[in-house]
Amino acid sequence: MLVTYSCFANFSLTIILIWMTIITLQNDLQQIYYQDPFCIFRGYMTYVTFFWLFYSYFLQAIYSYITVIYPTRLFWQSKKFQFFLIILICIIGFIGACPSIVTGEIKYLIDDQLCEMPFHLSIATVYNVIYVYLIPINGIMFIYFKLILYVREMNKRVTSANTLLRAQRELKMVFRIVILISVLLILSVPYTIFLFMGFFTSPPKYYLRIAAIFVESSLLSVMIVIFKFTDPVRASIMKKLHQRSNVVAPTMT
């Protein structure tokens, strides 16, 4: 369920960015230099879906941590509790992005032909960096290192083979999440550079367009990594493709 939510968050963010790119290209071709009615909404949803994506990985890491450290707390591992956390994250994502709207930080940027928060030093910018990126990323890394230490301690103690195997499996799962986060961060380096550049000086022209290209590339890479690492997702997709090919083959004969 949590992996499915991560895929949904990734897909939602990709759709918003593609929508934003299409509108930008249309405005360039038609030489339109004013915002459309959904411009602010797209900017708002960009922060919402980014929040969903990073916290979906954080939820997966928390689940692995609970599974290893508190194996008897079955309610925390139940689908009902996971669903509750997913709904909670969705609601917080909508509420958490509201300050960008209330403060009027999301503006129409003529050069980039989109509505985003300009990269400059402000309370809203620092707030977004902390609550969207720093909290979930630091939380995931903290859980990863805690699990490494815990598994090492289990190796030193007399532990049943099943318990140790389960802990190692969950540690491997969190390691994959760390890889996904690393892919996002590495391919989004231009975005980060422009962001911190905005704290001290004006970023170059079209900086948001350049940053968006790298962010979209990182999202595509993450989907490929998820497909490679997540056996249920890969098996489900391959099954559907196989079923479709079986349906097409008889019609061709």
C-alpha positions as CSV (number, residue, x, y, z in Angstrom):
1,M,0.0,0.0,0.0
2,L,2.8,2.4,0.9
3,V,4.7,1.6,-2.3
4,T,1.5,2.2,-4.3
5,Y,1.1,5.6,-2.6
6,S,4.7,6.5,-3.5
7,C,4.0,5.6,-7.2
8,F,0.8,7.7,-7.0
9,A,2.7,10.7,-5.5
10,N,5.4,10.4,-8.2
11,F,2.8,10.2,-10.9
12,S,0.8,13.2,-9.6
13,L,3.9,15.3,-9.4
14,T,4.9,14.3,-12.9
15,I,1.4,15.2,-14.3
16,I,1.6,18.7,-12.6
17,L,5.1,19.3,-14.1
18,I,4.1,18.1,-17.5
19,W,0.9,20.3,-17.4
20,M,3.1,23.3,-16.4
21,T,5.6,22.6,-19.2
22,I,2.8,22.3,-21.8
23,I,1.3,25.7,-20.7
24,T,4.7,27.3,-20.8
25,L,5.4,26.1,-24.3
26,Q,2.0,27.3,-25.5
27,N,2.6,30.7,-24.0
28,D,6.0,30.9,-25.7
29,L,4.5,30.0,-29.1
30,Q,1.5,32.3,-28.8
31,Q,3.6,35.0,-27.1
32,I,1.3,35.2,-24.1
33,Y,2.8,37.0,-21.2
34,Y,0.1,36.8,-18.5
35,Q,-1.0,34.0,-16.2
36,D,-3.9,31.7,-16.9
37,P,-6.7,30.9,-14.3
38,F,-5.0,27.7,-13.1
39,C,-1.4,29.1,-12.9
40,I,-1.4,29.7,-9.1
41,F,-3.1,26.3,-8.6
42,R,-0.4,24.5,-10.5
43,G,2.3,26.2,-8.5
44,Y,0.4,25.3,-5.3
45,M,0.0,21.7,-6.3
46,T,3.7,21.5,-7.1
47,Y,4.6,21.9,-3.4
48,V,1.7,19.6,-2.4
49,T,2.8,16.8,-4.6
50,F,6.5,17.2,-3.7
51,F,5.4,16.9,0.0
52,W,3.5,13.7,-0.8
53,L,6.4,12.2,-2.6
54,F,9.1,12.7,0.0
55,Y,6.8,11.8,2.9
56,S,5.6,8.7,1.1
57,Y,9.2,7.4,1.3
58,F,9.4,8.6,4.9
59,L,6.3,6.5,5.7
60,Q,7.9,3.4,4.1
61,A,11.0,3.9,6.2
62,I,8.9,4.3,9.4
63,Y,7.0,1.1,8.5
64,S,10.3,-0.8,8.2
65,Y,11.5,0.6,11.4
66,I,8.4,-0.4,13.3
67,T,8.4,-3.8,11.7
68,V,12.0,-4.4,13.0
69,I,12.0,-2.6,16.4
70,Y,8.4,-3.3,17.4
71,P,7.4,-6.5,15.7
72,T,4.6,-7.2,18.2
73,R,2.8,-3.9,17.6
74,L,0.7,-5.4,14.9
75,F,-1.8,-2.5,14.7
76,W,1.0,-0.2,13.7
77,Q,1.7,-2.6,10.8
78,S,-1.9,-3.0,9.8
79,K,-3.3,-1.8,6.5
80,K,-5.9,0.4,8.3
81,F,-3.1,2.3,10.1
82,Q,-1.2,2.6,6.9
83,F,-4.2,4.0,5.1
84,F,-4.8,6.4,8.0
85,L,-1.2,7.7,7.7
86,I,-1.6,8.1,3.9
87,I,-4.8,10.1,4.3
88,L,-3.1,12.2,7.0
89,I,-0.1,12.9,4.8
90,C,-2.4,13.9,1.9
91,I,-4.3,16.4,4.2
92,I,-1.1,17.8,5.7
93,G,0.3,18.3,2.2
94,F,-2.6,20.5,1.2
95,I,-2.6,22.4,4.5
96,G,1.2,22.8,4.7
97,A,1.4,24.4,1.3
98,C,-1.2,27.1,2.2
99,P,1.3,29.6,3.6
100,S,2.8,30.0,0.1
101,I,-0.7,31.1,-1.1
102,V,-1.6,33.2,1.9
103,T,1.7,35.1,1.8
104,G,1.4,35.7,-1.9
105,E,4.8,34.1,-2.5
106,I,3.6,32.0,-5.5
107,K,3.8,34.6,-8.3
108,Y,3.7,34.6,-12.1
109,L,7.2,34.8,-13.4
110,I,7.2,36.2,-16.9
111,D,10.6,34.9,-18.0
112,D,9.7,31.3,-17.0
113,Q,6.0,31.6,-18.0
114,L,4.9,29.8,-14.8
115,C,3.7,30.4,-11.3
116,E,6.2,29.5,-8.6
117,M,7.9,31.0,-5.6
118,P,10.9,33.0,-6.8
119,F,14.1,31.8,-5.3
120,H,15.0,34.3,-2.7
121,L,15.6,34.4,1.0
122,S,12.3,34.6,2.8
123,I,10.5,32.9,5.7
124,A,8.2,31.0,3.2
125,T,11.2,29.7,1.2
126,V,13.0,28.4,4.4
127,Y,9.8,26.9,5.6
128,N,9.3,25.0,2.4
129,V,12.8,23.7,2.4
130,I,12.5,22.5,6.0
131,Y,9.0,20.9,5.9
132,V,9.1,19.4,2.3
133,Y,12.7,18.3,2.1
134,L,14.8,18.4,5.3
135,I,12.4,16.7,7.7
136,P,11.6,13.6,5.6
137,I,15.1,13.2,4.2
138,N,16.8,13.5,7.6
139,G,14.1,11.2,9.1
140,I,14.8,8.5,6.4
141,M,18.6,8.8,7.0
142,F,18.2,8.6,10.8
143,I,16.0,5.5,10.5
144,Y,18.5,3.9,8.0
145,F,21.4,4.3,10.4
146,K,19.4,3.2,13.4
147,L,18.4,0.0,11.6
148,I,22.1,-0.6,10.6
149,L,23.1,-0.4,14.2
150,Y,20.2,-2.6,15.3
151,V,20.9,-5.3,12.8
152,R,24.6,-5.3,13.8
153,E,23.5,-5.8,17.5
154,M,21.2,-8.6,16.4
155,N,24.2,-10.3,14.7
156,K,26.1,-10.2,18.0
157,R,23.2,-11.6,20.0
158,V,21.5,-14.9,19.8
159,T,18.7,-14.2,17.5
160,S,16.4,-16.5,15.6
161,A,17.1,-16.9,11.9
162,N,13.6,-15.7,10.9
163,T,13.8,-12.5,13.0
164,L,17.3,-11.7,11.7
165,L,16.2,-12.3,8.1
166,R,13.2,-10.1,8.5
167,A,15.3,-7.3,10.0
168,Q,17.8,-7.6,7.1
169,R,15.0,-7.5,4.6
170,E,13.6,-4.3,6.0
171,L,17.0,-2.8,6.2
172,K,17.4,-3.6,2.5
173,M,14.1,-1.9,1.8
174,V,15.2,1.3,3.6
175,F,18.5,1.2,1.7
176,R,16.4,1.2,-1.6
177,I,14.5,4.2,-0.3
178,V,17.8,5.9,0.3
179,I,18.9,5.2,-3.2
180,L,15.6,6.7,-4.5
181,I,16.1,9.8,-2.5
182,S,19.7,10.0,-3.7
183,V,18.6,9.8,-7.3
184,L,16.2,12.6,-6.7
185,L,18.7,14.8,-5.0
186,I,21.6,14.2,-7.4
187,L,19.5,14.9,-10.5
188,S,18.0,17.9,-8.8
189,V,21.4,19.5,-8.1
190,P,20.7,22.4,-10.5
191,Y,17.4,23.2,-8.6
192,T,19.3,23.2,-5.3
193,I,22.1,25.4,-6.7
194,F,19.6,28.0,-8.1
195,L,17.7,27.9,-4.8
196,F,20.8,28.7,-2.6
197,M,22.0,31.2,-5.3
198,G,18.7,33.0,-4.8
199,F,19.5,33.5,-1.1
200,F,22.4,35.8,-2.0
201,T,21.9,37.0,-5.6
202,S,19.5,36.8,-8.5
203,P,19.5,33.4,-10.3
204,P,20.1,33.4,-14.1
205,K,17.3,33.9,-16.5
206,Y,15.1,30.9,-17.2
207,Y,16.4,29.2,-14.0
208,L,13.1,27.6,-13.2
209,R,12.8,26.1,-16.7
210,I,16.3,24.6,-16.4
211,A,15.6,23.3,-12.9
212,A,12.2,21.7,-14.1
213,I,14.0,19.7,-16.8
214,F,16.3,18.1,-14.2
215,V,13.5,17.5,-11.8
216,E,11.3,15.8,-14.4
217,S,14.3,13.6,-15.4
218,S,14.8,12.6,-11.8
219,L,11.2,11.6,-11.4
220,L,11.5,9.4,-14.5
221,S,14.6,7.8,-13.1
222,V,12.9,7.2,-9.8
223,M,10.0,5.4,-11.6
224,I,12.6,3.2,-13.4
225,V,14.3,2.4,-10.1
226,I,11.0,1.6,-8.4
227,F,10.1,-0.8,-11.3
228,K,13.5,-2.5,-10.9
229,F,13.5,-2.8,-7.1
230,T,9.9,-3.5,-6.4
231,D,9.0,-7.0,-7.4
232,P,5.2,-6.7,-6.8
233,V,5.0,-3.6,-9.0
234,R,7.1,-5.1,-11.7
235,A,5.2,-8.4,-11.6
236,S,1.9,-6.6,-11.8
237,I,2.9,-4.5,-14.8
238,M,4.4,-7.4,-16.6
239,K,1.3,-9.5,-16.0
240,K,-0.9,-6.7,-17.5
241,L,1.4,-6.4,-20.5
242,H,1.3,-10.2,-21.0
243,Q,-2.5,-10.3,-20.8
244,R,-2.7,-7.5,-23.4
245,S,-0.4,-9.3,-25.8
246,N,-2.5,-12.5,-25.4
247,V,-5.6,-10.5,-26.3
248,V,-4.0,-8.8,-29.3
249,A,-2.5,-12.0,-30.8
250,P,-5.7,-13.9,-31.5
251,T,-7.3,-10.8,-33.2
252,M,-4.3,-10.6,-35.6
253,T,-4.6,-14.2,-36.6
